[in-house]
Amino acid sequence: MTTNGPSPVRTSLGTASSLRMALRVVNAVLDREASGRTGYNVSRVADEVGMERSKASRTTQDLCDKGFLERGDDSTLRAGSAFFATAASLHPGLLRRSRPLLRRMAVAHGAGARLSVRDGVQVRLLRAESAAGFAQEWLGRASLVTPCWCTGAGRALLLDHTVEEITVLLDDYELIGVGGPNAAHSVEELAAANDRDRRRAVVAAHGEFEHGVTEYAVPVREGGDGRIRAALSVVGRERDLLPHEEAIRADLTAAATALAEAFTDDAPA
């Protein structure tokens, strides 16, 4: 008996092999991006995963077409919007609950409200809401990446880190020249800022990422072990937010407590 077309078994194996290779490419790009160093181009990805460059080119182009990777103007690769949408779906309760909370805080304080997570030395924005008329360049989009040491959300995500842990995390990174006028320029300055804000139960980053911009932030902890899993923040002009610091702190704290329940809801039965 003869059959037409490719063998179903061969097709299945080929698809599985292609999927594994695509995942290796995405993982290599993510690891490089999380390191804070210049991203890989196609040739470097091919070398990293041990793939022929022609195949690496086809694979990365397919991943870019599907939105899992993005290619910058300098031809380096980074994670794309489809990757973050897929990652976000792993915590549906967190994303679902965050939207009304963020929206409420944004409107109440005439600012931007954000939900972020840490990826190595970087902070990735998962969801953002803004008040009407709020400057869009401060709002950002899902997958926006910023440094962890000079942003309110980043410092909130590091609140449980010791000086030794921060030193290891930021090893080989040059803090000088990054961020706004009040950004930390050393591990010691970063740790001191976090010690100060830990006592106040809210991170207050005034001019740390950009001149004249303030970001208040609190960690979102998992209910079981209290581990920091995300950060909530309110960002806007310092002159607009500073007079309402206590109200912002109370709103952020209440929202973080509400979001902590999402991790319990998402846990397997």
C-alpha positions in Angstrom: 0.0 0.0 0.0 1.4 3.4 -1.0 0.7 6.7 0.7 0.9 10.2 -0.5 2.6 13.0 1.4 5.0 13.0 4.3 4.9 10.4 7.0 2.8 11.6 10.0 5.5 10.2 12.3 8.3 12.1 10.4 6.2 15.3 10.4 5.6 15.0 14.1 9.3 14.5 14.9 10.3 17.3 12.6 7.8 19.7 14.3 9.0 18.7 17.7 12.6 19.2 16.7 11.8 22.6 15.2 10.0 23.6 18.4 12.9 22.6 20.6 15.3 24.6 18.4 13.0 27.6 18.5 12.8 27.5 22.3 16.6 27.3 22.5 16.9 30.4 20.3 14.3 32.3 22.5 16.1 31.2 25.6 19.5 32.3 24.3 18.1 35.7 23.4 16.4 36.1 26.8 19.5 35.1 28.7 21.6 37.6 26.8 19.1 40.3 27.3 18.8 39.6 31.0 22.5 39.9 31.4 22.3 43.5 30.4 24.9 43.2 27.7 24.5 43.9 24.0 22.0 41.6 22.5 22.8 38.8 20.0 22.3 39.1 16.3 21.5 36.1 14.2 25.1 35.0 13.7 25.8 35.1 17.5 22.6 33.2 18.2 23.6 30.5 15.7 27.0 30.2 17.5 25.4 30.1 20.9 22.9 27.3 20.1 25.1 25.4 17.7 22.9 25.9 14.6 23.7 26.5 11.0 23.4 30.2 10.2 21.0 29.8 7.4 18.7 27.8 9.7 19.1 30.3 12.5 18.1 33.0 10.1 14.9 31.2 9.1 14.1 30.3 12.7 14.6 33.9 14.1 12.7 35.4 11.2 9.8 33.0 11.9 9.9 34.0 15.6 10.0 37.7 14.7 7.0 37.2 12.3 5.0 35.6 15.2 6.0 38.3 17.6 8.1 36.1 20.0 11.2 38.0 19.1 11.9 41.6 17.9 14.8 42.8 15.8 16.3 46.2 16.7 17.7 48.8 14.4 21.1 47.4 15.1 20.0 43.9 14.1 20.1 42.6 17.7 17.3 40.4 19.0 15.1 40.8 22.0 11.9 39.3 23.4 8.8 40.4 21.6 5.2 41.1 22.7 3.9 37.6 22.0 6.5 36.2 24.4 5.3 38.5 27.2 1.6 37.8 26.4 2.3 34.1 26.7 4.3 34.6 29.9 1.6 36.7 31.4 -0.9 34.0 30.7 0.9 31.8 33.3 -0.5 34.1 36.0 -4.0 34.9 34.7 -5.2 35.8 38.2 -2.4 38.4 38.7 -3.0 40.1 35.3 -6.8 39.9 35.6 -6.9 41.4 39.1 -4.2 44.1 38.4 -6.1 45.9 35.7 -8.9 47.5 37.8 -6.4 48.2 40.6 -4.0 49.9 38.3 -6.7 51.9 36.6 -8.2 53.1 39.9 -4.8 54.3 41.2 -3.9 56.0 37.9 -7.2 57.9 37.8 -7.0 58.8 41.6 -3.5 60.2 41.3 -3.5 61.5 37.8 -0.5 59.4 36.9 0.6 56.1 35.5 0.3 52.9 37.4 2.4 49.8 36.6 2.8 46.1 37.4 6.4 44.9 36.9 8.6 41.9 37.4 12.3 41.4 37.6 14.3 39.5 35.0 18.0 39.5 36.2 19.1 43.1 36.4 16.2 44.3 34.4 12.6 45.3 35.3 9.9 44.2 32.8 6.6 46.0 32.6 3.7 43.6 32.4 0.7 46.0 32.5 0.3 49.7 32.7 -2.7 52.1 33.0 -2.8 55.8 32.9 -5.0 58.8 33.7 -6.4 60.9 30.9 -3.8 63.3 29.6 -0.9 61.5 31.3 2.3 61.7 29.3 2.4 58.6 27.2 6.2 58.4 27.1 6.1 57.7 30.8 3.4 55.1 30.5 5.3 52.6 28.6 4.1 49.4 26.9 4.1 45.8 28.0 7.6 44.4 27.8 9.3 47.8 28.5 12.6 47.1 30.1 14.4 49.4 32.6 17.3 48.9 35.1 16.5 47.5 38.5 18.9 49.8 40.4 17.5 53.2 39.4 13.7 52.7 39.3 11.1 52.5 42.0 9.8 49.2 40.8 13.3 47.8 40.5 14.2 48.8 44.0 11.0 47.4 45.4 11.8 44.0 43.7 15.2 44.1 45.5 14.0 45.0 49.0 14.7 41.5 50.4 18.2 41.4 48.8 21.2 41.7 51.1 24.2 43.8 50.2 26.1 40.7 49.3 23.2 39.5 47.0 23.0 42.9 45.3 26.8 42.9 44.8 26.6 39.5 43.0 23.6 40.6 40.9 25.3 43.8 39.7 28.8 42.4 39.3 30.4 43.9 36.3 27.7 46.5 35.7 28.6 50.1 35.6 26.0 52.1 37.6 27.5 55.5 37.0 26.0 57.4 34.0 22.8 55.3 34.1 19.4 56.8 35.1 18.5 60.2 36.5 20.3 62.7 38.7 19.4 60.8 41.9 20.2 57.3 40.7 22.4 55.1 42.9 26.0 55.0 41.7 27.1 52.1 43.8 25.8 49.0 45.6 26.2 50.8 48.9 24.1 53.7 47.8 21.4 51.3 46.5 21.4 49.3 49.7 21.2 52.5 51.8 18.2 53.7 49.7 16.4 50.4 50.2 17.2 50.4 53.9 15.6 53.9 54.2 12.5 53.0 52.2 12.0 49.6 53.8 11.3 51.4 57.1 8.7 53.6 55.3 7.1 50.6 53.7 7.2 52.2 50.3 10.0 52.9 47.8 10.2 56.6 46.8 12.4 57.0 43.8 12.6 60.8 43.1 14.5 61.6 40.0 16.3 58.2 39.9 15.3 57.2 36.4 14.5 60.6 34.9 14.8 64.2 36.1 11.6 65.5 37.7 9.9 62.1 37.7 8.9 60.2 40.8 8.0 56.5 41.1 6.5 55.1 44.3 6.5 51.4 44.5 5.8 48.4 46.8 6.5 44.7 46.4 3.8 42.1 45.7 4.5 39.1 47.9 3.4 35.5 47.4 1.1 34.5 50.3 2.8 31.2 51.1 6.4 32.1 51.7 6.3 35.9 51.4 8.6 35.9 48.4 8.6 39.0 46.3 7.1 38.1 42.9 6.2 41.5 41.4 6.0 45.2 42.1 3.3 47.8 41.9 4.2 51.4 41.2 2.7 54.9 40.6 4.8 57.1 38.3 4.4 60.8 37.4 5.8 64.3 37.9 7.4 64.8 41.3 5.7 68.1 41.9 2.3 66.4 41.3 2.8 63.3 43.4 4.9 64.4 46.4 2.0 66.2 48.2 0.0 63.0 48.0 2.7 60.6 49.1 0.8 59.1 52.1 -2.4 58.5 50.0 -0.3 56.8 47.3 1.5 54.7 49.8 -1.8 53.5 51.3 -3.3 52.7 47.9 -0.2 50.8 46.7 -0.1 48.8 49.9 -3.8 47.9 49.7 -3.4 46.9 46.0 -0.4 44.8 46.7 -2.3 42.9 49.4 -5.2 42.3 47.0 -2.8 41.0 44.3 -1.0 38.6 46.6 -4.2 36.6 46.7 -3.8 36.0 42.9 -0.8 33.7 43.5 -3.0 31.5 45.7 -5.7 31.4 43.1 -3.2 30.5 40.4 -1.6 27.7 42.4 -2.4 24.1 41.3 -5.0 22.3 43.4 
